[in-house]
Amino acid sequence: IVWLALFACLAFALWRSGSWQRKTLYALLVVLSFLAPAAPGIYRDFEYRQRYAKAKALFDERCKTAGEHVIRRVEEVDGVLLANVRPDDRAANRANPNWANAGLPSEAGGADYIRSFLSWEHKQYANQRGYLNSEPTNPSGFVVSRGYRFVDVIEADGLVYRYRFVRPPGAELSRTLVTGQRARYVVSFVNTYDPEERALWVAGTTVKINDAQSGELIASKTWFSIEPGQGSLGGTRAPWGFAKTCPDLTGSAERSPTRYFVDQILKPIHAEQS
């Protein structure tokens, strides 16, 4: 409609004008009158394209260092020790470029982060990771793999508490103080923060798995995320909700990437059951 109106006004201006000088002047005035209201939007689009090109180049460079570094794997692990827990603060930080956990912006936090390590994986397709829940069986006949039998957590008071699913099956968690031996293998994460990178909506995080007995690092994995809209709130966008991550996350792995990495390094005891 806008283009039709522009051409109609141009035709009228040229028709009503006399000399070619007037025709040129009137045509220029018509074009400018149509372009002037759009000028701020054109400038914003140009500015966004420049900023995104810079952000994408940075993201692509960071992605060259993303991925897994595995020294060894361990079979028949009954539980893990979480040195820290992703906070449940996604909703409050979707539009915050400096959000600490933006490296994995869709990962579950709080109690759900703990639950992810305890949950059973229900796998429908052999070549894809399944979804997680608290049910040990699947009525549809999917292959079900159990998570860890317990998860130890170092909490704010410096003490270690052990979490399990309350039985019969349900998502409720039990919590008891660990007074004896805690889990041998420690899972932790470190978020990267660089003001210049965050200004371009690029964030990163690294998950590490350590053997508390030997003190060695046995595996680590790094992710980076970018918000393609560069923080735009247009159309009620929640910026980090549109993030792209490397290595790529799809399906259930998007919500529980740490669990899906850790259980390939520390294989849960009796991993498979139908």
C-alpha positions, 0 to 999 in steps of 0.5 A: 500500500505504501509503495502504491501510494508513493508511485501514485503521488509521484505520478501526480507530481510529474503530471502537474509539474511543468518543466523538468526542473519542477518535475525533478524537484516535486519528485524529490519532495515526494520521495523525501516525504515518504522516506522521512518517517521511515528514516529512524527505523532504517537507521536502527536497522542499519545499526542493528546489522552492524552490531549483530555482525560484530556479535556473530563474528565474536560468537563464531570465534568463541565457538571454536573453543566450545565443546567437550574435553574428556580425560576418562569416563567412569562406570556404575556411579550411584551419585554426584556432588554438586558444588553449585546449583544453577539458580532459578532466576531465568524469568527475572533475567530474560532481558538482562545482558549481564545475566550470570547464567546466560551461557545456558539460558534455558537450563532449569534452575533451583530444585529442577536442576537437582531433579535433572540428575535424579530423573529417568530418561525416557528415550523414544528414538535410539539416535536421540536423547529422551525427555526427563521425568520422575517416573521409572517406567513408561507406558508407551514402551520407551527405553528408560534409563535411570538417573543417579540414585542420589545427589549431594549438594554443597549449600550456602551454610557450607554443609552437604545435603543429600537429595533423593526422589521420595517414593512412590514415584513423584517429583518430591525431593527428600533432603538429609544432612550428609554426615558420612561419606559424600559422593566422590565425583564433583560437578561444578560450573563457572560462568564467563563474564566479559563486559564487552562480550555481554554488551554484544549479548554473548555469554559462556559457561563451563561445566567441570567434573572432578574426582574428589578422591584423586583431585583430578579433572576428568572432563569439562564442557564449554558452551557459548550463547548469543542473542540474535536480536541483541536485546530487542524487546519488540513484539514482547520478546524475552531476549535470552529465550531466543538465544542460539547456543554452541554446541547446539542444543535441541529437544530435552537437552536444551533444558538439562544440558549439564545432566546430559553431559555428566551422565555420559562421563559418569555413567549412572549405576544400572543405567538401562532398564525397560 
